[in-house]
Amino acid sequence: MTSARNFLLIALLLIGFLLYMQWQEDYSRAPNAAVETAPSSTPAGISTAPAASTPAPANADVPPASASTATPAPNTPDSISASPPTAEPVVVTTDVLRVEIDPNGGNIVVADLLAYLQQPGDFAHPVRLLDRRDATFFVAQSGLVSANAPAPDHQAHFTVEKNAYTLDAGAKSIEVPLLWTDATGLGVRKVFVFTRGSYVIEQRQEITNNSSVSWSGNAYRQLQRVPPVIDTAGLKGYSNTDRYSFAGAAWYSPGDKFQKLGFDAFEKSPLQKEIVGGWVAMLQHYFFAAWIPQSNETEAYSTTPNAKAQPTRYIIRTKSPGLTVAPGETKTDSARLYVGPKLQGALEEIAPGLSLTVDYGIFTVIAEPLHTLLAMLHKLTGNWGWAIILLVLLIKAVFFKLSEAQFRSGAKMRKLQPRLAALKERYGDDRQKLNTAMMELYKKEKINPAAGCLPMLIQIPVFFALYWVLLESVELRQAPFALWIQNLTAPDPYFVLPILNGAIMIATQYLTPAVGMDPTQAKMMKIMPVVFAVLFALFPAGLVLYYVVNGGLGLLQQWIITKRIQSSEAAKA
């Protein structure tokens, strides 16, 4: 195989890769949400809890309690929260989060990530991960259910001490309490704990039973959202990396490890499983939210669509084992909520398997070490662009001998072009005799025509793995490099890098012998730099930077080796 054919191989693999991503986009996603509407001032519709011994129906917004032989009391959770009063949200501001808690249910309905901006430089509009508006609905809910007693579900009304909390400069954490009471004597204190520099929110539900009978029920936590709205129109939409990243539900268990469920699969492949030591999450590009229950409890994990809401909302939840609180006793159910970016280095310390939310797909084995190496180089340089350039230098150093063999073989084959052309003229269209004669000539001149394949084939998975690293790594999101490149995860705004890459490809072709190519292949080779320039115009600038530096160094290495061989041959003559 010649070096020229290597270009064709790369082009075919790249086009196949892009077609695969487009197929994933077309057939592996649910339809996007409708156009954004005005914020809703009323909570979602309330569904009647089913009988305790039956599974939750497809549209259940509130999960059923565990099985009980007692007859449900007239004052059920639904009647408690049937018409909650309108209440101002509780606004909590820390150094990394701005959160709104709705007293109707004690749910986190807004979460702004203060360190991440929707657009570079627009500090007034940080990324809003959780949102109560109908078109972008994504909230973290929690509550209690009981089959035979009152219990505050995620629609019950809580009272609050005040409506604004701010983490003071010298404070490490802040507690936000909400209180629910019932005429029977049952009281629930729901407490959220925010910590400086952390996207983890601790939650406690303290159940105090001042009635004369025992209370039994379950605690639950759920994430409910509509599919994210993604712009897919035109070339700008095609280059929108959000469309290629997985969006949907995910969960983890020590046995099954990391699992995903697209929004379109909620009805045909629902989750119904008991898990110890896991978590549930809703993922999107760069960011996610996850409920992390106590690691020693057997929780019931489930998914369900909520079609009563429009657009349809999707729920993933965990439900605790049965809780029994005797008269005069207080018990606490606790869990953690993560609302933030996919910071690969920090997630595994929060919960086992949480770092897998940084989803590199089939290239994970290569992508994870690449990300680790890039992070180390970034610490050294302080710039992700220079880190990518240093990564190319390291890869070039590792594959130096293989590349040298490739270029030496190419230079020798370039020298043989007149003799190969003569063979082609002698044997005409007899491909079998021509190939036999060419192999004999290669053997005589001690040339391995396949020497150019191995370095190229090895670097192809590295190329694709780096694509996913740049696509998924939130650390590189909106990261500037230099001059006009102020966002390595967005396409080059002036197409300088794609054009430069095309020029490097043309120069490489000039030094590369086109041995044994028919006219059709030769024409394809001529248009390949243009094809790559157009494709790379839609790719993240960081990836094109990698390929420009890689191609430029390869061209320099090839030119030096070619000149050395020519000088050696001239000296011998």
N, C-alpha and C positions, 0 to 999 in steps of 0.2 A: 504494500500500500504506500503510495507517495504522500508527501506532505500536503500536496494540493488536495488530494482526496480527504485528508484529515479535516480541511476546512469545510468540505461538503458534509462530512460526518457530524461536525460540531453544529453546522447549520440545521441539519435534519433533526438532531437531538434537541436543539433549542426550540425549533418550531414545534416538535412533538410535545415538549414540556409546556409551551404556551397553550397548545391545544388542550392538553390535559387540564391545566388550570381553568381554561374557559369552560371545559366540560363540567368540572367541579362547580363552577359558578352557575351554570345553566341548570344542572340536574341535582345538585346536592344542597340547595338552599330553599327556604320558604320564601314566598313573595314578600317584598318590602312593605313596611307599614304605609298607611295612607298619608296624605299631606298633613302637616302639623296643624292642629286646631288650638283653640284657646284653652288655657288651663281649666281643669275641672275643679269646682269648689265642693263637690259632694263625693263621698267615698263610693267604691264600686258596689254593685248590687250584692245583696246578702242571700246566700243559699242556705236552705234548711239542712242541718246536719243529718246524715243518714243513720239508720239503725246501727248500733255499735258493732254488730257481728258481720256487717257487710262491708266490702271495700268501697272506697270513695268513688262516686260516679265521675264521668269524664269531665264535668264542668264544675267540680267542687272547688269553691274558693276557700272554705273552711274545712279542715280535715275532720273525720269522725274520731270520737274518743275510743279508747280500748273497750273490749267487750265487758259488759256488766249485766248482772241479773236483776239489778234494781230497775224500777220504773222511773223514767225521766221525770224530773220535777217540772212543774208548769213554767218556772222561770228559767228557760234555757238560754244558752249563750246568744242565740239569735234574738231573743226578746230583749236581752240586755242592750244589744247594740243596734236595735231596729231603727231608731231615729236619734243618732248622736247629735249633740248641739255643734254648731260651727265654732271652731276654736282656732286661735292664732298659732302658728307653728312655733316650736322651741328652736331657736337658732343657736348652734354651737360652733364656735370658731377656734381652731387650734392653729399651729404654725403650718400644717400641711392640709387641713381639711376645713371646709365650711359645710355644716350639716344642718338639715332641717328635720325635726322630729314632729310628726303629727300627733297631737294628743288623742285624736280619734283612732285608737288602736295602738298608740305608742310605737309607730313604725317610722323608720328612716326613709323619707320620701324625696329628699334632695341631698346630693353629695357632690360638692365641687372640689376638684383636686387642684389646690392653689399653686402647686409647683409646675403644672402642665397647662399650657395655653392652647386654645383652639387654633389660633394662628400665631406665628412668630411675632413677638413684640406687642401683642394685644393683651396686656395684663388685666384689662377690665373683664375679660371673658375667659376664665379658666375652663378646663374640660369639666363638663357636668356628666358624671357617670350615672348617678341615680337621679330620676326626674319623675315628678308626679303628673306631668302633662300627658294627655291621652295619646298623642301621636308618638311620643318618645317614652312612654310609661316604663319605668324600671325602678322597683322599690324593694326594700328588705323588710319583711313582715315577721311578726312573732306573736305568740299568744298561748292561751291555755284553753283546753276543751275538757268537758266532763259529760258523761252520759246521764248522771243522776243529780247534778247540782249546778248552781251558777258558776260561770267561769268567764273571764275576760278574753275573748278571742282577739284577732287583729283588727276588729272593727269596734270594740268597746271603747267607751269614753274614759280617759284618764284625766285627773287633775294635776296641775303642775305648780311648782313653787314660783317660777318666773319664766319668762319667755326668751331670755338671752343669756348665754354663758360664753365667756372668753377665757382662754387659757392664759393666765398671767405670765409675765416675763420670767419670774423665778420659779414657777410651778412646774412640776413634772407631769401632773395629771389633773383631771377634773371629772367630777361625778355629776350626772344629770338624773335626778329621780322623777318618776311619775307614779301616781297613786290611784288605785281603783279599789272601791269598797262596795260591799253588798249588804242589804238589810239583814241578811242571815248571820252576819258577823265575819264573813270571809273577806280578807283584804289581800291585795297583791301590790307589791312595790316593785316596779320595773326600773332598773338602774342601768344607765349606760356610762361606761368609764372610757374616757379619751386620754391618750398618753402622748406626750411631746414627741414629735418626729416619727410617729407610728400611724400606719393606716389600719391597724387592728383596733376594733372597738369591742371592749368586753361588755357582756350583757348579763345581768342577773334578774331572775324573776323570783322574788321572795314572797312565798305564800304563807300567810298567817291565818290560822283557823281559830276564830273566837266564837264559833258556833258550838252547839251541843252535840253534833254528830261529826263523824269522820268525813273528810272530803277526799274524793278520788278523781283523778283525771290525768291528762297528758300535756306536756309542753311541746310546742312545735315551732319551727322556724322555716321560713320559705322565702324564695326569691321569685318575684313575679314581674314579667316584662313582655313587651312587644318586640318583634325583631327590629334591629337597628335599621335606620334609614340610610341607604348607601347610594351615592350618586354614581350611576353607571352610564350616563349619557355621553356620547361622543368620545373623542380621543382623551379628553380630560378624565372622563369616567373610566376609560380603559386603563389609564395609568394610576387610577385611584387604588392604592394598595389595600384599602379597607375591604375591597371586594374579594381579595384572595385569602384573607385571614378567616379562620373559623369563627362563626358566631352561633352560640347556642348553649345548651346545658352541658354540664360535665360533672363528674363525681369521681371519687377515689375510694378504693377499699384495699386493705392489705392483700387480699386474695386476687382480685381482678385488676388491681392497679388502676391506671388512669383510663376513664371511659368518657366518650362524647355522645351527645344526642342532638342532632339538628332539629330545628323547629318543625320541619316537615315530617319528622319521624315520631313526634310525640304520641300520635294516636296509634300508629301501627307497631311501635316498639316501646311501650311505656316501661318505666322503671318501677319495679315493685320488689324490694329486697331489704333484708335486715343486715346491717353492717355495723361492725365495731371498729372504731379508730379511723373513720373516714371523714369526708367533707363533701358538700355540694356547692356548685358554682354556676354562674352565668358568665360566659366568656364573650368578648368582642376584641377587636383589634387593639392591642397595647394594654387594655385595662380589663378588670373583672371584679366581680363581687363574689364572696364565698362565705357560707355559714360553716363553722367548724365546731361541732358538738364536743362534749367531753369524750376523751379517747377511750375510756373504760366502759362506756355505756353501749348497749345494743339498741341502735336507732333504726326506725323504719324509714327507708328512703323511697321516695315515689316521685313521679312526674305526672302532670295532667294539664291539658289545655283548658283555659277558661273562656269558652266561646260566648258566654253571656256578655262579655265586654267587647266593644268594637273600637279599634281592631282587636282581634283575638289576642289574649294574653296567655303566656306560658308559665307554668309553675313547676319548680323543683323544690322539694321540702324534705325535712327530716322531722320525725316525731319520736319523742322520748319514750322510754318504758313507763308503765303506769306509776303515778305518784300517789301516795296516800298520806294525808296530813291529819293526824289525830286532833281532837279538840284541845285547844290551848297550845298547839305545837306550831313551829315555823320551819318550813323547808325551803331550800333554794335550788332552783335549776339555773345552770349557767352555760353559756356558749360564747364563742367569739365570732365577730363579723369582720371580714377583710374587705375593704372598699378602696381600691387603688390600682397602681400600675403593676405590670408583670416584671417586677425586678428579680431577675433570675438568681442573683447572689443572695438575696435576703429571704426568699419565699420558703426554702427548705427548712429554715430555722423556725418558721411559724408553725408548720404542720408537715408531716411526711407526704411527699408526692405533690405538694403545692407548686413546686417549681415546674412541674410538667404542664402547667397552664400556658407556659411559653412553648407553643406547639410548633416544632419544626418538621412534623410529618415524618416521611420515610428517611429524611436526611438527618434525623436527630443525632445519630452516632457520630457524624462528622461535624454537625453544626454546633453541638454543645462545646467540644474542645475549641472550635474556632472562636466561639463567643468568649470563652475563658481567656484564650490567647489575645484576642482583641482588647478585652478589658485590661489585661496586664500591660499591653502596649499603650493603651490610653492613659493609664496611670503614669507611664514613662513620659509621654509626649503632651498630655493634656488636650489632645485634639484627635477626634475620631478619624478625620481624613488622613493625618499623618500615621495613625495607627494602622489604617488599611494599607498605606504604602509600605510600612515596615513589615506587615504581614506578607505582602507580595515578595519582598526581599528574602524573608525567611523561607517561603515556599520555593522560590527560585534557588536558594542555597541547598535545600533538601533535594531538589530534582536536578541539580546542576549537571551531574554526570550523565543522567539520562538525556537531558536536553543537549548536552555536548555530543553524545552519540547520534542523536537525531540530526543535528545540524551538520556534523561531519559526513553523515550518510547523504544528506541533501546536497552538500557541496560536491561530493564525488559524483553523485548522479547528475548534477548539472554539467560536469565535465564530460559525462558519457552521452549527453543529449545528441550530438551528431551521429554517434554510432547506433544509438537507439532509433533515431529517425531513419537511418539506413536499413535497419532490420525491419522497421514497419513498412518501408517502401518495398523491401524484398518479398515479404510474406503477404502483403496486402490485407485482405479480409480474413485470412486464416488465423483466427485468434489463438487456436491451440498451438500451432507452430511458433507464432510470435511470442507467446508467453514462455514456451520452452526455451527459445533462443535467448530471451531476456534473462531468464533464471540462470542459464549457463554463463552469460556475460557477467551477471552479478556475482556468481560464484568465483569466476576467474579473477575479478577485480576486488574480491573480498568486501562486497557491499551487501548490507542487510537492508532491503527496502522496507522491512517492517519496523526498523529501528525508530522511525518517527511516530509510530502509533502509540507506544506505551506512555510516554510523558503526556501526550494529549488526552488519552483515555483516563489517566489517573487524575488529571486536573479538572475534568468535566464534572465529577461529583463534588469536588471542592467548590467549583463555580456555582453550582446549584445550591449547595449547602450555605455558601456565603449569601446567596440571594435571600434565603429564608432567614438568615441571621439579621440582615439589613431590614427585612420585611417585618420581623416579629420583635426585635429588640427595642424595647421602649427607651433604653439608654441612648440610642442613636436617633430617636425621634426629634426632628427639627434641629439636629446637631449641625452647626456650621463647620465649614472647612476653611476656605480662604477665598478672597476676591469675590467672584460672582456666585460661588457655591456656598449658600447659606443654609442649605437643608440637604443633608446627605441622603435622606430617605425620600426625597422628591426628585422628579426628573430635572436634568440640567435646564434652567430657564432659557438659555441662549444656545443650546445644542452644541456647545464647543467640544465637550468631551466625546459625544457620538461622532462628530465630524473628524476629530483627531484620531479616534479609533479606526474610522474608515480609511484615513490616510496611512495609518500604520499597517493595516491589512493590505493595501495596495503595494506598499514598499516590501512587505513580506512576500507577497506573490512574485514580485520582481526577482527576489533572491531564491525563490522556491522553484525547482525544476518541475515542469508539468509533463511528467513521463507517462506515456501510454494513455493519454486522455483523448477521447474522441471530441469532435467539434462541439457537441452538445454540452459535455462537461466543461470544456474550455469557456463557453459562453456563460455557463452558470458561475464559473469562478470569477469572471469579470464583473458580474452584477452583485456578487456576494458582499463586497464592502458597502454597497448602497443599501442592501437588505439589512445588514447588521446596523448600519447607521440609523435607519428608520426604527428598527426594533429597540435599539439602545436609547433612542430619544424618549421612549416611554418607560425606561427602566430607572430605578433609583440612581441618583448621581454617584452614590458611594460604590455601587456595583460597577458602573461604567468606569469610575476612577480605578478600581481594581483591575479591570480588563485593559485599560489604556496603559497603566504602568507595567502590567504583566506582558502585554504585547510589545511595548516599547523596549523593555529589557531583553525580551526574546529576540527582537529585531537587531538590537545592538550586539547581542551574543552571536547571532547568526552571521552578521556582517564581519565581525572580527574573525570568526572561525573560517569563513569563506576566504577572506583576505590572506589568512595564514596558509591555507592550503594552496592558494594560487601562488603565493610567494615561494612556498616549498617546491612546487612543481617547476617554477621558473628557475630556481637555483639548481635543481637537478638537470634541467635542460642545458 
